[in-house]
């Protein structure tokens, strides 16, 4: 553990088969791991569809969300356990980078310190395809290798396009559900108004899973703040078994909302 409160362990690349076995048989006990209330992976799209300005808006939006008094209060309300959080930038099949090492937040002050870290975090993954399944796999590996053990396990993935490379996201989503992990999504609608349908049917799942939308990257900050408030708040047990409640593909897309819940 470094002086800034981070744990700088490099994420291990686990074979798909190994992770599948862990998913089937559930979480193995991680002896000595620090217990936290929520273990949260923030998975941020850094593919070629995200230009430098849009990436900066994502990171600024995340930082401002963690500076929000409401998010600070939500962190403090978690009590002694707090929330363990990391950030992964992702793009193509072999392009995932743990850009903010795992750390625990217990207070609004901790949340603001994390916001400062996000402000100073460069873009480590600069372009590439959109490999959502690989992003889910890397997020799962990060959870498995973190020094913490969460009572709730959440992957918060954001993106503005469909999967076009690598592993099938639905397959990894299903493995994560079996392992007790919730996958939530923030979909940016600047390129495809029908994108929520894809994320709802192929990506999100698990206990209390939900999807939110942002009209564009300018509204990303407001959306991610609302998303964090829901993820850090009391657990909501919504049935999101794959195949249930998916509905029909929208004719004209979901109604864009800066921070509207459109699924789950």
Secondary structure as GFF3:
##gff-version 3
##sequence-region A 1 264
A	DSSP	alpha_helix	16	25	.	.	.	ID=ss1
A	DSSP	beta_strand	34	45	.	.	.	ID=ss2
A	DSSP	alpha_helix	52	67	.	.	.	ID=ss3
A	DSSP	alpha_helix	69	77	.	.	.	ID=ss4
A	DSSP	beta_strand	83	90	.	.	.	ID=ss5
A	DSSP	beta_strand	96	105	.	.	.	ID=ss6
A	DSSP	alpha_helix	108	119	.	.	.	ID=ss7
A	DSSP	alpha_helix	132	145	.	.	.	ID=ss8
A	DSSP	beta_strand	148	159	.	.	.	ID=ss9
A	DSSP	alpha_helix	169	178	.	.	.	ID=ss10
A	DSSP	beta_strand	181	188	.	.	.	ID=ss11
A	DSSP	alpha_helix	195	202	.	.	.	ID=ss12
A	DSSP	beta_strand	211	214	.	.	.	ID=ss13
A	DSSP	three_ten_helix	217	219	.	.	.	ID=ss14
A	DSSP	alpha_helix	220	232	.	.	.	ID=ss15
A	DSSP	beta_strand	260	261	.	.	.	ID=ss16
###
